[in-house]
Amino acid sequence: MQRTRFERLDQALDALEQRAREFAGATSRNPVDAKLKRFEPVQQVAARIEVAGPQRFLASVHGGVDVRGDGSTEAYRGRVRREVIEQRRGETPYAALRRALGNA
């Protein structure tokens, strides 16, 4: 796990996007067969990149991007109860996250 501090939310989101794109380009997972269920790569979280702050404890902003095993990405808001951020037409997951956290 790696932690980095930023002065502003936009700087943190720029770094999050860069890191998530790196993971998405390098991710390739195989299906996983558990005894009762099969998990396809799109169902597996290969990497989770999060932002939280500005407070150290009880941060008012929580969100991030999950990089799936097939290289796809999905933005979410929240920490314990993650809420997937629905993308608008033509919007990337990163833009959707910026929009959602800009209203936080």
C-alpha positions as CSV (number, residue, x, y, z in Angstrom):
1,M,0.0,0.0,0.0
2,Q,1.3,3.4,-0.9
3,R,0.0,6.8,0.5
4,T,0.7,10.2,-1.0
5,R,-0.5,13.6,0.3
6,F,-1.6,16.4,-1.9
7,E,-2.6,20.0,-1.2
8,R,-5.6,20.1,-3.4
9,L,-8.3,17.6,-4.6
10,D,-7.5,18.2,-8.3
11,Q,-3.9,17.2,-7.7
12,A,-4.9,14.0,-5.9
13,L,-7.4,13.2,-8.7
14,D,-4.7,13.7,-11.4
15,A,-2.4,11.3,-9.6
16,L,-5.2,8.8,-9.1
17,E,-6.1,8.8,-12.8
18,Q,-2.4,8.4,-13.8
19,R,-2.0,5.5,-11.4
20,A,-5.2,3.8,-12.4
21,R,-4.4,4.0,-16.1
22,E,-1.0,2.4,-15.4
23,F,-2.7,-0.5,-13.6
24,A,-5.5,-0.9,-16.2
25,G,-2.9,-1.2,-19.0
26,A,-0.9,-3.8,-17.1
27,T,-3.8,-5.9,-15.7
28,S,-4.7,-9.3,-17.1
29,R,-6.4,-11.8,-14.9
30,N,-7.7,-15.3,-15.5
31,P,-11.1,-16.5,-14.3
32,V,-11.0,-17.9,-10.8
33,D,-12.9,-21.1,-10.0
34,A,-14.1,-21.3,-6.4
35,K,-15.9,-24.5,-5.7
36,L,-19.3,-23.0,-5.9
37,K,-18.8,-20.0,-8.2
38,R,-16.6,-18.8,-11.0
39,F,-15.3,-15.3,-11.0
40,E,-14.6,-13.8,-14.4
41,P,-11.9,-11.1,-14.7
42,V,-14.4,-8.3,-14.8
43,Q,-15.7,-9.4,-11.4
44,Q,-12.2,-9.2,-9.8
45,V,-10.7,-6.0,-8.4
46,A,-7.1,-6.0,-9.5
47,A,-6.3,-2.6,-8.0
48,R,-8.2,0.0,-5.9
49,I,-7.0,3.6,-5.9
50,E,-8.7,5.8,-3.4
51,V,-8.7,9.5,-2.3
52,A,-9.8,10.7,1.1
53,G,-9.5,13.9,3.0
54,P,-8.8,16.6,3.8
55,Q,-9.1,15.4,7.5
56,R,-6.9,12.5,8.5
57,F,-9.7,10.8,10.6
58,L,-13.3,11.0,9.5
59,A,-12.5,12.4,6.1
60,S,-15.3,14.3,4.4
61,V,-14.3,13.1,0.9
62,H,-14.0,9.4,0.1
63,G,-13.9,7.9,-3.4
64,G,-11.8,6.1,-5.9
65,V,-11.5,3.9,-8.9
66,D,-11.5,0.1,-9.1
67,V,-9.4,-1.5,-11.8
68,R,-11.0,-4.8,-12.8
69,G,-9.2,-7.9,-13.8
70,D,-10.0,-7.3,-17.5
71,G,-8.5,-3.8,-17.3
72,S,-11.8,-1.9,-17.2
73,T,-12.3,0.8,-14.5
74,E,-15.2,1.8,-12.4
75,A,-15.5,4.9,-10.2
76,Y,-17.1,4.9,-6.8
77,R,-17.9,7.2,-3.9
78,G,-17.8,6.2,-0.2
79,R,-15.6,4.0,1.8
80,V,-17.4,1.2,3.7
81,R,-20.5,1.6,1.6
82,R,-19.2,2.1,-1.9
83,E,-21.7,3.6,-4.4
84,V,-20.8,3.2,-8.0
85,I,-20.8,6.5,-9.8
86,E,-22.9,6.3,-13.0
87,Q,-21.1,7.7,-15.9
88,R,-22.8,10.2,-18.2
89,R,-22.7,9.9,-21.9
90,G,-19.1,10.4,-23.2
91,E,-17.8,10.6,-19.6
92,T,-14.8,8.6,-18.4
93,P,-14.8,7.0,-14.9
94,Y,-12.2,9.6,-13.9
95,A,-14.4,12.5,-15.1
96,A,-17.4,10.9,-13.2
97,L,-15.3,10.7,-10.0
98,R,-14.2,14.4,-10.4
99,R,-17.9,15.4,-10.9
100,A,-19.1,13.4,-7.9
101,L,-16.3,14.5,-5.5
102,G,-16.5,18.1,-6.7
103,N,-20.0,18.2,-5.2
104,A,-18.8,16.7,-1.9
